[in-house]
């Protein structure tokens, strides 16, 4: 009899697991469907949706991580987190001027530039780098690699983070789209809601030109965070819990 070498055996096991997962993938449905809208109305943990949706952005291709950070930072700004002046949205006409403190794709990189460059150069779009974009601007952000976590821990983090309707924490995810039969590869986006009864999360997909917000089984999302495509951004995937500075239980990177 012929036996596979250990590396080939591991690869074979991974392929079998991926095929099995593909066939067992639960339905993904969009927020703008009757089922999606109904689930948001009845969801057990929906507060983050209402805090993030006013700042929902469409990423430029390849900018999903920074776009996710901008959305969350602006949602925290509404809770009192200081924001940098936005040259994009501030205006000056003669003697009249309006200045706005608001996070955008320019000041995300230019404000506190030394910190940002130190933690994001060279840019790889990693879980840790996206978390650093938020901690450099005052938020508390804790990145967790999925392969060092568990589905139970992920679920607990979401329920705890989304438990306060007045002062929510936020959770962003970095996952492999291909595990969910979506177009693309690695991707970052924030979670907008969780429903305990169906054990589903609402992902506010920042690639809005691809997909509207979508509901997926928490187990499938967690499996997608454990997956990667060889040769394409192989940094570990996972999730980031984000809150106001000195949030209990969040140790910033």
C-alpha positions as CSV (number, residue, x, y, z in Angstrom):
1,X,0.0,0.0,0.0
2,X,1.1,3.6,-0.7
3,X,0.8,6.2,2.0
4,X,0.7,10.0,1.6
5,X,3.4,12.1,3.1
6,X,2.3,14.1,6.2
7,X,2.2,17.4,4.2
8,X,0.1,15.8,1.4
9,X,-2.1,14.1,4.0
10,X,-2.8,17.5,5.6
11,X,-3.5,19.0,2.2
12,X,-5.9,16.2,1.4
13,X,-7.7,16.6,4.7
14,X,-8.0,20.3,4.1
15,X,-9.5,19.7,0.6
16,X,-12.0,17.2,2.0
17,X,-13.0,19.7,4.7
18,X,-13.4,22.5,2.2
19,X,-15.6,20.3,-0.1
20,X,-17.7,19.2,2.8
21,X,-18.1,22.7,4.0
22,X,-19.1,23.9,0.6
23,X,-21.9,21.4,0.4
24,X,-23.1,22.2,4.0
25,X,-23.1,26.0,3.5
26,X,-26.3,27.5,4.8
27,X,-28.3,30.0,2.8
28,X,-27.0,33.5,2.5
29,X,-29.7,36.2,1.9
30,X,-29.6,39.9,1.5
31,X,-30.9,42.6,3.8
32,X,-33.0,44.1,1.0
33,X,-35.0,40.9,0.7
34,X,-38.2,40.3,2.6
35,X,-36.5,37.6,4.7
36,X,-33.5,39.8,5.4
37,X,-35.5,42.9,6.4
38,X,-37.7,40.7,8.6
39,X,-34.7,39.2,10.4
40,X,-33.3,42.7,11.1
41,X,-36.5,43.7,12.7
42,X,-36.6,40.7,15.0
43,X,-32.8,40.3,15.6
44,X,-31.7,39.9,19.2
45,X,-28.7,42.2,18.8
46,X,-29.2,44.9,16.2
47,X,-28.0,48.1,17.9
48,X,-24.7,48.3,15.8
49,X,-26.6,48.4,12.6
50,X,-28.3,51.7,13.5
51,X,-25.0,53.1,14.7
52,X,-22.9,52.0,11.7
53,X,-25.5,52.5,8.9
54,X,-25.3,56.4,8.9
55,X,-21.6,56.0,8.0
56,X,-21.9,53.1,5.6
57,X,-19.2,53.5,2.9
58,X,-18.4,51.9,-0.4
59,X,-14.8,50.9,-0.6
60,X,-12.5,51.5,-3.6
61,X,-11.2,48.2,-4.8
62,X,-8.6,46.9,-2.4
63,X,-9.5,49.3,0.4
64,X,-11.9,47.1,2.4
65,X,-9.7,47.3,5.5
66,X,-9.3,51.1,5.7
67,X,-13.0,51.6,4.7
68,X,-14.1,49.3,7.6
69,X,-11.9,51.3,10.0
70,X,-13.4,54.6,8.8
71,X,-17.0,53.3,9.3
72,X,-16.3,52.2,12.8
73,X,-14.2,55.3,13.8
74,X,-17.1,57.5,12.7
75,X,-19.6,55.4,14.6
76,X,-17.4,55.8,17.7
77,X,-17.2,59.5,17.0
78,X,-20.9,59.6,17.6
79,X,-20.2,58.1,21.0
80,X,-17.6,60.8,21.8
81,X,-14.3,59.6,20.2
82,X,-12.4,62.6,18.9
83,X,-12.0,62.8,15.1
84,X,-9.5,64.7,12.9
85,X,-10.5,67.6,10.8
86,X,-11.6,66.4,7.3
87,X,-10.3,68.5,4.5
88,X,-12.6,66.6,2.2
89,X,-15.8,67.7,3.9
90,X,-14.7,71.1,5.4
91,X,-15.3,74.1,3.2
92,X,-13.8,77.6,3.0
93,X,-15.4,80.3,0.8
94,X,-13.9,83.8,1.3
95,X,-14.6,84.8,4.9
96,X,-17.0,81.9,5.5
97,X,-15.8,78.5,6.5
98,X,-17.2,75.3,7.9
99,X,-14.8,72.8,9.6
100,X,-15.9,69.2,10.3
101,X,-14.2,66.6,12.4
102,X,-15.0,63.4,10.4
103,X,-12.9,60.4,9.4
104,X,-12.3,59.9,5.7
105,X,-9.9,58.2,3.3
106,X,-7.4,61.0,3.6
107,X,-7.1,61.8,7.3
108,X,-7.2,58.1,8.2
109,X,-3.6,58.0,6.9
110,X,-2.5,61.6,7.6
111,X,-3.6,62.1,11.2
112,X,-1.2,60.7,13.8
113,X,0.9,59.8,10.8
114,X,3.9,58.4,12.8
115,X,1.8,55.8,14.5
116,X,-0.1,54.9,11.3
117,X,3.2,54.4,9.3
118,X,4.8,52.5,12.1
119,X,2.1,49.9,12.3
120,X,1.0,49.7,8.7
121,X,4.2,49.8,6.6
122,X,4.5,47.9,4.4
123,X,0.7,47.6,3.9
124,X,-0.5,44.0,3.8
125,X,-4.2,44.5,4.7
126,X,-3.7,42.3,7.8
127,X,-6.0,41.9,10.7
128,X,-3.5,43.6,13.0
129,X,-2.9,46.5,10.6
130,X,-6.6,47.3,10.3
131,X,-6.9,47.2,14.1
132,X,-3.8,49.6,14.3
133,X,-5.6,52.1,12.0
134,X,-8.2,52.4,14.7
135,X,-6.0,52.3,17.8
136,X,-3.7,55.0,16.3
137,X,-6.8,57.2,16.3
138,X,-7.9,56.6,19.8
139,X,-10.1,53.5,19.7
140,X,-9.6,50.3,21.7
141,X,-9.2,47.5,19.2
142,X,-8.4,43.8,19.9
143,X,-7.6,41.6,16.8
144,X,-8.2,37.9,17.3
145,X,-7.0,35.3,14.9
146,X,-9.7,32.8,14.1
147,X,-7.3,29.8,14.3
148,X,-6.5,30.9,17.8
149,X,-10.2,31.3,18.8
150,X,-13.3,29.2,18.5
151,X,-16.9,29.5,17.2
152,X,-18.1,29.7,20.8
153,X,-15.7,32.4,21.7
154,X,-16.6,34.4,18.6
155,X,-20.3,34.1,19.4
156,X,-19.7,35.2,23.0
157,X,-17.6,38.2,21.8
158,X,-20.4,39.4,19.5
159,X,-23.2,39.0,22.1
160,X,-21.1,40.9,24.7
161,X,-20.1,43.6,22.3
162,X,-23.6,44.1,20.9
163,X,-25.3,43.9,24.3
164,X,-25.5,47.6,25.2
165,X,-28.0,49.4,22.9
166,X,-26.7,52.8,24.0
167,X,-23.0,52.3,23.8
168,X,-22.2,49.5,21.4
169,X,-18.8,48.0,20.7
170,X,-18.3,46.9,17.2
171,X,-16.9,43.7,15.5
172,X,-15.1,43.7,12.2
173,X,-14.2,40.5,10.3
174,X,-11.6,39.4,7.8
175,X,-12.6,36.4,5.8
176,X,-12.1,34.4,2.6
177,X,-15.0,35.1,0.3
178,X,-14.5,31.9,-1.6
179,X,-15.5,29.9,1.4
180,X,-18.9,31.6,1.2
181,X,-19.2,31.1,-2.6
182,X,-18.8,34.8,-3.2
183,X,-16.8,36.7,-5.8
184,X,-13.3,37.8,-4.6
185,X,-10.8,36.5,-2.1
186,X,-9.8,38.1,1.2
187,X,-12.2,40.8,2.6
188,X,-12.8,43.1,5.6
189,X,-16.2,44.3,6.7
190,X,-18.0,45.2,9.9
191,X,-20.8,43.1,11.4
192,X,-24.1,45.1,11.7
193,X,-26.3,42.7,13.7
194,X,-26.6,39.3,15.3
195,X,-29.7,37.1,15.8
196,X,-29.4,34.6,18.6
197,X,-32.4,32.5,17.5
198,X,-31.1,31.8,14.0
199,X,-27.4,32.2,15.0
200,X,-26.8,34.5,12.0
201,X,-24.8,37.7,11.5
202,X,-25.5,40.6,9.2
203,X,-22.4,41.7,7.4
204,X,-22.3,45.3,6.2
205,X,-20.2,44.5,3.1
206,X,-18.2,47.5,2.1
207,X,-17.9,46.3,-1.5
208,X,-21.4,47.6,-2.1
209,X,-20.9,47.4,-5.8
210,X,-20.7,43.6,-5.3
211,X,-23.2,42.8,-2.6
212,X,-25.8,44.6,-0.4
213,X,-25.6,43.7,3.3
214,X,-26.1,40.0,3.8
215,X,-27.1,37.5,6.5
216,X,-25.1,34.3,6.9
217,X,-24.8,31.6,9.5
218,X,-22.3,32.5,12.2
219,X,-20.6,29.1,11.8
220,X,-20.0,29.7,8.1
221,X,-18.6,33.1,8.7
222,X,-16.2,31.7,11.3
223,X,-15.1,29.0,8.9
224,X,-14.4,31.6,6.2
225,X,-12.2,33.4,8.7
226,X,-10.2,30.3,9.2
227,X,-9.6,30.0,5.4
228,X,-7.2,31.6,3.0
229,X,-6.0,31.3,-0.6
230,X,-2.4,30.4,-1.0
231,X,-0.3,33.1,-2.5
232,X,-2.9,35.9,-1.9
233,X,-2.7,37.8,1.3
234,X,-1.8,34.9,3.5
235,X,-1.8,36.9,6.8
236,X,-4.0,35.2,9.4
237,X,-7.7,36.1,9.3
238,X,-10.1,36.6,12.2
239,X,-12.1,39.4,13.9
240,X,-11.5,42.7,15.6
241,X,-13.5,43.9,18.7
242,X,-13.5,47.7,18.8
243,X,-14.8,50.1,21.4
244,X,-14.2,53.4,23.1
245,X,-10.8,53.9,24.9
246,X,-10.5,51.9,28.1
247,X,-13.4,49.6,27.1
248,X,-13.6,46.7,29.6
249,X,-12.1,43.6,28.2
250,X,-10.5,45.2,25.1
251,X,-6.7,45.3,25.1
252,X,-5.6,47.5,22.2
253,X,-2.8,46.4,20.0
